[in-house]
């Protein structure tokens, strides 16, 4: 491509700038340990489980985390667009207000999505998962809660990127990786395999709280209405009650209630989506 496109015509040693190189390195270098920390968070659970419990337990973790991977994949598609929007419009007039409004809407949407997956599991688990892996059933809600916090982290990270504060990103992720490993090692002999998702929740929740406090203190207001937080928490409780119930009627009823609440909480997003489809 370099040769046939004749791109070498645009390369000149005289264009090299040490000041630009310094800016690029200062921005990108902290992202290397940041990615290493994320890798450590994602892989440490399985390494610890393998060494302290047994390798077979990792099969249960793999099956239980499949549903959270679906959630993460959906969010990653959105987050690519979200990061671009934040970087482009963060410093515009009204940009910070727009980010705050969208933050609340998206957190509510992906919160409802995670809760909806938990509430639907009692009805679809036996269809989608072989009965030999039935013991992984109890792990799924914990992994869904963990990836919800992970999604929240992804949204806040875009603000740090817009502010060129990649060192802050790397620092908080590194501390979270340490918390994840410590909690895992402390709990695994007490609660077994459940230490893996719980340690992930602790690590992700720590980064979420750290970054929300830091962003609110130094950059822009990231807030949520108490009413919506309470409703999300109530929905989560309902979904967990349904999750551990063996009554199919209760499962269907609670799933319906969660669905209605989700529609009410996301009516503005649904309205915007319908209008955009009509325009096309």
Secondary structure, 3 states (H helix, E strand, C coil): CCCCCCHHHHCCHHHCCHHHHHHHHHHHHHHHHHHHHHHHHHHHHHHHHHHHCCCHHHHHHHHHCHHHHHHHHHHHHHHHHHHHHHHHHCCCCCHHHHHHHHHHHHHHHHHHHHHHHHHHHHHHHHHHCCHHHHHHHHHHHHHHHHHHHHHHHHHHHHHHHHCCCHHHHHHHHHHHHHHHHHHHHHHHHHHCCHHHHHHHHHHHHHHHHHHHHHHHHHCCCCCCCHHHHHHHHHHHHHHHHHHCCCCHHHHHHHHHHHHHHHHHHCHHHHHHHHHHHHHC
